[in-house]
Amino acid sequence: MTTNSWHVERPWRGLMVATALPLREDLSVDYDAYAEHVRWLIANGCDGVVPNGSLGEYQTLTPEERARVVRTAVEAIGDGARVMPGVAAYGSAEARRWAEQAAEAGCGSVLLLPPNAYRADEAAVRAHYAEVARAGLPVVAYNNPVDTKIDLVPALLAQLHGEGSVVAVKEFTGDVRRAYEIAELAPALDLLIGADDVLLELAIAGAVGWIAGYPNAFPAACSELYRSAVAGDLETALPLYRALHPLLRWDSRTEFVQAIKASMDIVGRHGGPTRPPRSPLTGLAEAAVLAATEKAIADGHH
């Protein structure tokens, strides 16, 4: 097990996998398969897991399922600090309750989107993060303005960090220029890579973690890529990045859940179906994921 970039005091750092959630054909959650998947990720070089994110289809889970997924991840790893549940919800009070549930389960941090029920103004965003931070766990902000229509720009992130509401940001915009402005405005705020297909660029810019999608299918290769990238070992990182990029770019596409689960099935892991309204890949998209996955396997990546 590789843990050389994992920090006891800052457990949100390192390679944290946004876990896909294995479903049975009847679309029920296969908790045993999920526990085995979490253990497999850790055994293959990943530092921790992020359950109940978008990749984990949290929006389609019942409250009972969502809570059990967190407990399953903690039990599977045996170290709750390595678990960073997503706690996004329509209301700040509900998001805080999920953060409190994470704390009760022994988790080390939580991942929180801005308000996603409406386009909140800056004051509402600040109040939202402050409310969830009161649960007592370190909060990692998740900046995904494509989905939420709210942009956590560097100046706002600096304000949230200065107020003690967030310790890090999962930066998903794909705009790598922001890394440098964040470092200037909030040098103590940890930058975490939020999109697989800008990993190398953000690692070079000083990122200290990766909340990742494609390690669900290729954990060892992604671990090698991440660790060489943050170490500045471009001789190792760049060829591997080029080889995996046909897969990594699916993390930034609408069909990312289906694509990653499809790759998992191809490599012999249990991804399974997705819950509606997500539907299976078809046509050119299915063929592209299949081809890229099979090429990665043929090239010896795993």
C-alpha positions in Angstrom: 0.0 0.0 0.0 1.4 3.4 -1.0 0.8 6.2 1.3 3.7 8.5 0.7 1.5 11.5 -0.2 -1.1 10.9 2.5 -1.1 13.1 5.5 -2.5 12.2 8.9 -3.1 15.8 9.8 -4.5 16.7 6.4 -6.3 13.6 5.3 -7.9 15.3 2.3 -4.5 15.4 0.5 -3.1 12.6 -1.8 -5.0 10.4 -4.2 -8.6 10.3 -3.1 -10.8 8.3 -5.4 -14.4 9.5 -6.0 -15.8 6.1 -5.9 -18.3 4.7 -8.3 -21.1 2.7 -6.6 -21.6 -0.9 -7.8 -25.2 -1.6 -8.5 -26.9 -4.9 -9.1 -29.1 -5.4 -12.2 -32.2 -4.5 -10.2 -30.4 -1.2 -9.4 -30.0 -2.0 -5.7 -26.7 -1.1 -4.1 -24.2 -4.0 -3.8 -22.6 -3.0 -0.5 -20.3 -6.1 -0.4 -19.0 -5.3 -3.9 -18.5 -1.7 -2.8 -16.5 -2.7 0.3 -14.3 -5.0 -1.8 -13.8 -2.2 -4.3 -12.7 0.3 -1.6 -10.2 -2.2 -0.2 -8.9 -2.9 -3.8 -8.3 0.8 -4.4 -6.3 1.2 -1.2 -4.3 -2.0 -2.0 -3.4 -0.6 -5.4 -1.9 2.7 -4.3 -4.8 5.0 -3.6 -4.8 7.0 -0.4 -8.5 7.3 0.4 -12.0 7.4 -1.0 -14.7 10.0 -1.6 -18.1 8.3 -1.5 -21.4 10.0 -2.3 -20.1 12.3 -4.9 -21.6 12.8 -8.4 -19.7 9.7 -9.5 -21.3 7.8 -6.7 -24.7 8.8 -7.9 -25.6 10.4 -4.6 -28.6 12.3 -6.1 -30.4 9.0 -6.7 -29.7 7.4 -3.3 -32.2 7.2 -0.4 -31.0 8.7 2.9 -30.6 5.2 4.3 -28.5 4.1 1.3 -26.4 7.2 1.4 -25.6 6.8 5.1 -24.8 3.1 4.7 -22.4 3.8 1.8 -20.3 6.0 4.2 -20.3 3.4 6.9 -19.3 0.8 4.4 -16.4 2.8 3.2 -15.1 3.5 6.7 -15.4 -0.2 7.7 -13.7 -1.4 4.5 -10.7 0.8 5.0 -10.6 0.5 8.7 -9.5 4.1 9.0 -12.2 6.7 8.7 -9.8 9.6 8.3 -9.2 8.3 4.7 -12.9 8.8 3.8 -14.2 12.1 2.5 -17.9 11.8 1.9 -19.7 14.2 -0.4 -22.3 16.1 1.7 -24.0 18.1 -1.1 -27.7 18.8 -0.6 -30.4 21.2 -1.6 -30.5 22.9 1.8 -27.6 24.0 4.1 -29.2 22.3 7.1 -29.4 18.9 5.2 -25.8 19.3 4.1 -24.8 19.9 7.7 -26.6 16.8 8.8 -24.7 14.8 6.3 -21.5 16.3 7.6 -22.5 15.4 11.1 -23.2 11.8 10.0 -19.7 11.7 8.4 -18.3 12.9 11.7 -20.2 10.2 13.6 -18.8 7.6 11.2 -15.3 8.8 11.9 -14.5 10.4 8.6 -11.6 12.8 8.2 -13.2 15.5 6.0 -16.1 16.2 3.8 -16.6 17.5 0.2 -19.2 20.2 -0.3 -20.7 21.9 -3.4 -22.1 25.4 -3.2 -25.9 25.7 -2.9 -27.2 23.8 -5.9 -30.9 24.5 -5.7 -30.6 28.0 -7.1 -27.9 30.5 -8.2 -26.9 31.8 -4.7 -25.2 35.1 -4.3 -21.8 35.5 -2.5 -23.4 36.1 1.0 -25.5 32.9 0.6 -22.5 30.9 -0.5 -20.5 32.1 2.5 -23.3 31.3 4.9 -23.8 27.8 3.4 -20.1 26.8 3.9 -20.1 28.4 7.4 -23.1 26.3 8.4 -21.7 23.0 7.2 -18.3 23.8 8.8 -20.1 24.0 12.2 -20.4 20.2 12.1 -16.7 20.2 13.0 -15.1 18.3 10.1 -12.7 20.0 7.7 -14.6 21.1 4.6 -13.2 20.8 1.1 -15.1 23.1 -1.3 -16.0 21.6 -4.7 -16.0 24.2 -7.5 -18.1 22.9 -10.3 -19.8 25.9 -11.9 -20.8 23.9 -15.0 -23.4 22.0 -12.8 -24.1 24.4 -10.0 -24.0 27.7 -11.9 -22.0 29.1 -9.0 -18.4 29.8 -9.5 -16.1 29.7 -6.5 -13.6 32.2 -8.0 -10.2 32.6 -6.3 -11.2 35.7 -4.4 -14.3 34.0 -2.9 -12.3 30.9 -2.0 -9.8 33.1 -0.2 -12.6 34.6 1.7 -14.1 31.3 2.6 -10.7 30.0 3.8 -10.0 33.2 5.8 -13.4 32.7 7.5 -12.4 29.2 8.5 -15.1 27.6 6.4 -12.9 25.6 4.0 -9.5 24.0 4.1 -9.1 23.0 0.4 -10.8 23.2 -3.0 -11.5 20.6 -5.5 -11.0 22.7 -8.7 -13.1 21.3 -11.6 -13.3 24.3 -14.0 -10.4 23.1 -16.1 -8.9 26.6 -16.0 -5.4 25.8 -14.8 -4.6 29.5 -14.6 -6.7 29.7 -11.4 -4.1 27.6 -9.5 -1.7 30.5 -9.5 -4.3 33.1 -8.4 -5.5 30.8 -5.6 -1.9 30.4 -4.4 -1.5 34.2 -4.4 -4.7 35.0 -2.6 -4.9 32.1 -0.2 -1.5 30.4 0.0 -2.6 28.1 2.9 -5.6 26.8 1.0 -4.9 23.3 -0.4 -5.5 22.9 -4.2 -6.9 19.5 -5.2 -7.1 18.4 -8.8 -10.8 18.0 -9.6 -10.8 16.9 -13.2 -8.8 13.9 -14.4 -7.8 15.5 -17.7 -6.0 18.5 -16.2 -4.1 16.4 -13.7 -0.6 17.1 -14.9 -1.1 20.9 -15.4 -2.5 21.3 -11.9 0.1 19.1 -10.3 2.8 21.3 -11.9 1.0 24.3 -10.5 1.2 23.0 -7.0 -1.8 20.8 -6.3 -1.4 18.6 -3.2 -4.2 16.1 -3.9 -6.4 14.6 -6.6 -10.1 13.7 -6.2 -10.1 11.3 -9.1 -12.4 9.3 -11.2 -10.5 6.9 -13.4 -8.6 5.1 -10.6 -11.9 3.2 -10.2 -10.7 1.2 -13.2 -6.9 1.8 -13.3 -5.8 2.5 -9.8 -2.1 1.5 -10.0 -1.5 3.4 -13.3 -3.3 6.5 -11.9 -1.3 6.3 -8.7 2.0 6.2 -10.6 0.8 9.1 -12.7 -0.2 11.2 -9.8 2.9 10.6 -7.7 5.3 11.2 -10.5 3.4 14.4 -11.5 3.4 16.0 -8.1 7.1 15.0 -7.7 7.9 16.8 -10.9 9.1 13.6 -12.6 7.9 14.5 -16.1 9.9 11.7 -17.7 7.6 9.3 -16.0 4.4 11.4 -15.8 4.1 12.8 -19.3 4.2 9.6 -21.4 1.7 8.0 -18.9 -0.5 11.1 -19.0 -0.6 10.9 -22.8 -1.3 7.2 -22.7 -4.2 7.6 -20.3 -5.7 10.9 -21.5 -8.2 9.3 -23.9 -9.8 7.8 -20.8 -9.1 10.7 -18.4 -11.0 13.2 -20.5 -14.2 11.3 -20.0 -14.2 12.6 -16.4 -15.1 16.0 -17.7 -17.9 14.8 -19.9 -21.6 14.5 -19.1 -21.4 10.7 -19.4 -18.5 10.3 -17.0 -20.4 8.0 -14.6 -21.4 5.6 -17.4 -17.9 5.8 -19.0 -16.0 5.0 -15.8 -18.4 2.2 -14.9 -18.0 0.8 -18.4 -14.3 0.8 -18.0 -14.6 -0.9 -14.7 -16.6 -3.7 -16.2 -14.1 -4.1 -19.0 -11.1 -4.5 -16.7 -13.0 -7.1 -14.6 -14.3 -4.9 -11.8 -18.0 -4.6 -11.0 -19.2 -1.2 -12.2 -22.7 -2.3 -13.2 -25.5 -0.2 -14.4 -26.4 3.4 -13.5 -29.7 4.6 -12.0 -32.0 6.6 -14.2 -32.0 9.2 -15.5 -28.5 8.2 -16.5 -28.7 5.6 -19.3 -26.1 3.2 -20.7 -23.6 4.4 -23.2 -24.4 3.7 -26.8 -23.0 4.2 -30.3 -19.8 6.2 -30.7 -19.5 7.0 -27.0 -19.6 3.3 -26.0 -17.2 2.4 -28.8 -14.7 5.2 -27.8 -14.7 4.1 -24.1 -14.3 0.5 -25.1 -11.4 1.2 -27.5 -9.6 3.5 -25.0 -10.0 1.0 -22.2 -8.8 -2.0 -24.2 -5.8 0.0 -25.5 -4.8 0.9 -21.9 -5.0 -2.8 -20.9 -3.0 -3.8 -23.9 -0.4 -1.3 -23.0 0.0 -2.9 -19.6 -1.8 -0.4 -17.5 -3.9 -1.6 -14.6 
